[in-house]
Amino acid sequence: MALLASSFIIPPAMAASPAPAAPAAPATADQNPLLASVNGQDIRLNDVRQAMATMPEQLRKLPDNIIVPILLNQLVDQRAIQLAATKSGLDKQPDVQQQMQQASQGALQNAYLSAQVAPTLTDDAVKAYYDKNYANKPGAEEIHARHILVQTEAEANDVIKQLKGGADFGQLATKLSKDPGSAKQNGGDLGWFKKGDMLPTFWDAASAMQPNSYSQTPVHTQYGWHVIQVLGKRTAPTPTLDATRDQIRQKLIQDGVQKAVANALAQVKVVRYGPDGKPLPENQPAH
């Protein structure tokens, strides 16, 4: 179900904005003035507001006297292109009709998901999730480490040999490491990181080591061969509600989408067919 749910695009307003307020009263003519017309087709202030809602938050904060003219020009351009495309008969082409149908279906799917999920994204729901999953629980394990990245296992073994002979880890990292982000400036220092910040193989190796020790065998990842030195370990403090609010909202959205998809599937009959065109037994996926 997670795979199916991930195929839907969550409307930006639901994914990034706070829990929705009560619907506003219908706009009067003065509240929704006419801003332009293209071949008699009106473009009103509400059209601009709808376009603004799809923009990143930092752009939505621009003053109206700056953002409204920009969006109005874009809407005029779009309407002119649509009319020109229709006049040329592009809307009659099968491939264009298919794309238009897919866009319409996608809009309808997202409208349904937004209607099902958005009302559940309340401050109380976020706080309840925080209390259950974060409050009064220890934070994540963090590791402070540095590394030397080389291209071959033989080179990594040579680095370990030099370390055993008393070589300075930072100096070797500056001289030999192929990691441009940590080698030259920081002597291979990666700072503090959590499990999800590193590749699993790297994390597993570092978490198994004691502070002030280095790996006795090379650690292989997609980037090459690492020699790791663990400088320290700690448990991060419990994150605050404000620090986790966006993350919790995304989790609630994911859960809500999965629930909405499951509810929709429960209301329909799905028949899957095999390569021979015959119906497959229930609950057996098509190959």
C-alpha atoms as one frame of an Amber mdcrd trajectory, in Angstrom:
protein
   0.000   0.000   0.000   2.892   2.369   0.695   4.018   2.073  -2.910   0.552
   2.848  -4.209   0.111   5.802  -1.906   3.438   7.296  -2.965   2.244   7.528
  -6.563  -0.151  10.323  -5.649   1.023  13.922  -5.624   0.005  15.697  -2.444
  -1.258  19.207  -3.225   1.353  21.767  -2.028  -1.188  23.558   0.132  -1.835
  20.352   2.100   1.811  19.292   2.297   3.267  22.590   3.468   0.610  24.739
   5.114  -0.863  24.574   8.631  -4.177  22.869   9.304  -6.845  24.517   7.148
  -9.052  27.178   8.645 -12.801  27.259   8.204 -13.846  28.002   4.605 -14.156
  31.663   3.839 -17.473  33.144   2.824 -18.086  33.301  -0.945 -16.323  36.229
  -2.492 -18.397  39.161  -3.671 -17.665  40.996  -6.903 -15.559  43.556  -5.003
 -13.577  40.852  -3.241 -12.859  39.093  -6.529 -12.309  41.901  -9.042 -11.706
  41.392 -12.738  -8.010  41.848 -13.497  -7.841  40.962 -17.195  -9.646  39.195
 -19.988  -8.299  37.186 -22.913 -10.714  36.902 -25.826 -13.507  37.572 -23.388
 -12.363  34.954 -20.842 -12.093  36.603 -17.432  -9.100  36.376 -15.136 -10.018
  37.479 -11.621  -8.169  37.984  -8.374  -9.178  34.537  -7.128  -7.424  33.003
 -10.150  -4.239  34.748  -9.066  -4.747  33.594  -5.486  -5.110  29.992  -6.638
  -1.887  30.275  -8.618  -0.180  31.814  -5.591  -1.208  28.864  -3.406   0.922
  26.517  -5.514   4.077  28.588  -5.057   6.819  27.985  -2.460   6.156  29.658
   0.874   8.987  32.184   0.535   7.495  33.480  -2.730   3.991  33.679  -1.262
   5.378  36.154   1.283   6.237  38.706  -1.395   4.119  41.900  -1.324   0.949
  41.792  -3.434   2.098  44.719  -5.569   5.032  42.571  -6.697   3.649  39.040
  -6.946   0.146  39.783  -8.305   1.323  41.484 -11.542   3.841  38.686 -12.143
   1.249  35.943 -11.708  -1.341  37.887 -13.727   1.082  38.099 -16.661   1.706
  34.372 -16.410  -2.027  33.606 -16.381  -2.581  35.858 -19.406   0.243  34.082
 -21.246  -1.162  30.672 -20.327  -4.690  31.595 -21.437  -3.378  32.950 -24.746
  -1.398  29.769 -25.370  -4.406  27.602 -24.523  -6.601  29.531 -26.961  -3.970
  29.353 -29.692  -3.559  25.615 -29.123  -7.313  25.073 -29.309  -7.583  27.190
 -32.455  -4.898  25.070 -34.120  -6.770  21.878 -33.264  -4.212  20.449 -30.852
  -6.985  19.606 -28.403  -8.335  17.133 -30.975  -5.111  15.130 -31.221  -5.373
  11.728 -29.454  -2.108  12.064 -27.535  -3.039  15.532 -26.289  -6.518  14.342
 -25.307  -4.929  11.496 -23.361  -2.623  13.908 -21.508  -5.567  16.188 -20.743
  -7.554  13.241 -19.425  -4.644  12.133 -17.243  -4.277  15.670 -15.874  -7.998
  15.783 -15.111  -7.871  12.419 -13.369  -4.817  13.473 -11.365  -6.550  16.664
 -10.238  -9.603  14.666  -9.155  -7.476  12.128  -7.244  -5.595  14.872  -5.424
  -8.824  16.721  -4.630 -10.192  13.548  -3.031  -7.018  12.908  -1.048  -6.874
  16.527   0.090 -10.513  16.389   1.197  -9.857  13.193   3.158  -6.497  14.068
   4.699  -6.340  17.844   5.184  -9.033  17.978   7.928  -6.998  15.501  10.013
  -3.863  17.673  10.049  -4.812  19.561  13.193  -2.546  20.909  15.908  -4.112
  18.394  18.295  -3.247  15.506  15.944   0.353  16.702  15.638   0.624  17.082
  19.431  -0.856  13.601  20.014   1.641  12.042  17.615   4.487  13.913  19.315
   3.399  12.789  22.781   3.214   9.172  21.630   6.421   8.979  19.606   8.804
  11.655  20.911   7.942  13.055  24.334   9.850  11.608  27.309  11.916   9.367
  25.031  15.661   9.595  24.457  16.842  11.183  21.249  18.713   9.418  18.483
  22.236   8.060  18.848  24.834  10.369  17.319  28.413   9.647  16.359  31.309
  12.021  15.848  33.758  10.545  13.366  36.277  11.317  10.698  37.298   9.210
   7.754  39.819   8.713   5.006  38.303   7.787   1.638  40.436   6.054  -0.986
  39.680   4.261  -4.242  40.942   0.735  -3.538  40.962  -1.736  -0.677  44.742
  -1.985  -0.945  45.086   1.756  -0.390  42.786   1.547   2.634  44.819  -1.293
   4.117  47.954   0.788   3.622  46.311   3.673   5.512  45.492   1.321   8.396
  49.083   0.083   8.379  50.350   3.668   8.626  47.972   4.398  11.496  49.206
   1.342  13.363  52.704   2.682  12.835  51.801   5.918  14.615  50.763   8.180
  11.717  48.410  11.071  12.492  44.867  10.413  11.230  44.109  14.042  10.366
  47.330  14.487   8.423  46.701  11.293   6.437  43.161  12.432   5.679  44.392
  15.791   4.416  47.021  14.098   2.277  45.205  11.001   0.972  41.418  11.257
   1.319  39.354  11.643  -1.851  36.407  13.182   0.004  36.529  16.873  -0.995
  34.025  17.863   1.665  36.039  16.735   4.659  39.617  16.003   3.603  41.446
  19.255   3.038  39.722  21.635   5.435  38.837  19.341   8.341  41.305  16.473
   8.342  38.523  14.062   7.432  36.190  15.273  10.211  32.509  14.586   9.460
  31.140  16.158  12.630  28.205  14.640  14.505  25.728  12.574  12.496  22.710
  10.322  13.010  21.912   6.951  11.487  19.927   8.294   8.564  22.668  10.754
   7.650  25.108   8.070   6.458  25.036   5.067   4.178  23.993   1.948   6.141
  27.368   0.206   5.735  29.238   3.262   7.001  26.879   3.721   9.956  26.981
   0.046  10.937  30.772   0.075  10.989  31.003   3.319  12.973  28.322   2.343
  15.494  30.150  -0.916  16.243  33.346   0.961  17.155  34.372   2.451  20.474
  35.294   6.144  20.809  38.940   6.975  20.077  39.382   3.921  17.850  39.743
   3.469  14.102  38.513   0.682  11.832  40.848  -2.300  11.650  39.511  -3.362
   8.252  38.439  -1.121   5.338  34.757  -0.229   5.024  33.356  -0.397   1.501
  30.541   1.864   0.199  29.486   3.048  -3.226  31.986   5.910  -2.895  35.047
   3.744  -2.315  36.954   2.385   0.679  36.848   4.131   4.050  39.026   4.066
   7.115  36.892   5.443   9.960  37.935   6.926  13.286  35.208   7.363  15.900
  35.880  10.373  18.119  32.790  10.229  20.314  29.238   9.026  20.819  26.231
  10.636  22.461  22.475  10.484  22.726  20.811  13.545  21.276  18.296  15.392
  23.494  14.624  14.709  22.972  13.533  16.909  20.035  10.977  19.602  20.743
   7.490  19.703  19.253   8.420  22.697  17.098  11.499  20.929  15.754   9.488
  17.875  14.724   6.254  19.540  13.599   6.946  19.420   9.849   8.226  15.851
  10.042   5.135  14.770  11.974   2.847  16.483   9.481   4.509  14.595   6.620
   4.042  11.318   8.500   0.377  12.124   9.160  -0.082  12.935   5.475   1.486
   9.623   4.435  -0.679   7.700   6.886  -3.775   9.609   5.815  -3.139   8.971
   2.118  -2.678   5.245   2.741  -5.922   5.141   4.733  -7.799   7.098   2.041
  -6.533   4.780  -0.694  -7.511   1.718   1.353 -10.993   3.147   1.918 -11.394
   3.880  -1.791 -10.272   0.382  -2.742 -12.730  -1.102  -0.248 -15.588   0.497
  -2.194 -14.730  -0.996  -5.598 -14.196  -4.388  -7.175 -10.740  -4.851  -8.670
 -10.061  -7.619 -11.190  -6.485  -8.211 -12.321  -5.583 -10.115 -15.467  -2.617
 -12.287 -16.361  -0.636 -12.299 -19.632  -3.173 -14.755 -21.082  -5.999 -12.274
 -20.541  -7.679 -14.414 -17.906  -8.651 -13.030 -14.484  -6.178 -13.778 -11.734
  -7.285 -15.186  -8.385  -8.120 -12.560  -5.796  -5.181 -10.972  -3.978  -2.715
 -12.271  -6.586  -0.822  -9.385  -8.257  -0.411  -9.292 -12.027   3.077 -10.109
 -13.349
